[in-house]
């Protein structure tokens, strides 16, 4: 990894966290740490990430991409070599 920013971005997928985009709350957690969807749902619902349980959850994959000479992590539906599984709830 080229820089600390890339490392910080990568680590976000391994620690449960949320962000809001277009008025919708999205929460992320590593599927390596919580391999079953129900475990991730329990985490999101039980620790106040959502009021009650999230409406939906899906498995995505974080992989490193290079854009304009910079590396960053991209979250996509396809499992690629070197990608890490991430639960996304909303």
ChimeraX attribute file (.defattr): number of C-alpha atoms within 10 A of each C-alpha:
attribute: neighborCount
match mode: 1-to-1
recipient: residues
	/A:1	11
	/A:2	9
	/A:3	9
	/A:4	9
	/A:5	12
	/A:6	15
	/A:7	14
	/A:8	10
	/A:9	13
	/A:10	19
	/A:11	12
	/A:12	14
	/A:13	23
	/A:14	18
	/A:15	12
	/A:16	19
	/A:17	13
	/A:18	18
	/A:19	10
	/A:20	10
	/A:21	8
	/A:22	5
	/A:23	7
	/A:24	9
	/A:25	14
	/A:26	18
	/A:27	22
	/A:28	24
	/A:29	25
	/A:30	23
	/A:31	21
	/A:32	12
	/A:33	14
	/A:34	18
	/A:35	15
	/A:36	12
	/A:37	16
	/A:38	11
	/A:39	13
	/A:40	24
	/A:41	23
	/A:42	14
	/A:43	17
	/A:44	24
	/A:45	15
	/A:46	13
	/A:47	11
	/A:48	10
	/A:49	20
	/A:50	19
	/A:51	10
	/A:52	13
	/A:53	16
	/A:54	18
	/A:55	9
	/A:56	10
	/A:57	17
	/A:58	12
	/A:59	21
	/A:60	21
	/A:61	22
	/A:62	22
	/A:63	19
	/A:64	17
	/A:65	12
	/A:66	10
	/A:67	8
	/A:68	5
	/A:69	7
	/A:70	11
	/A:71	16
	/A:72	19
	/A:73	17
	/A:74	15
	/A:75	20
	/A:76	15
	/A:77	11
	/A:78	13
	/A:79	15
	/A:80	12
	/A:81	7
	/A:82	10
	/A:83	17
	/A:84	19
	/A:85	25
	/A:86	26
	/A:87	23
	/A:88	24
	/A:89	23
	/A:90	18
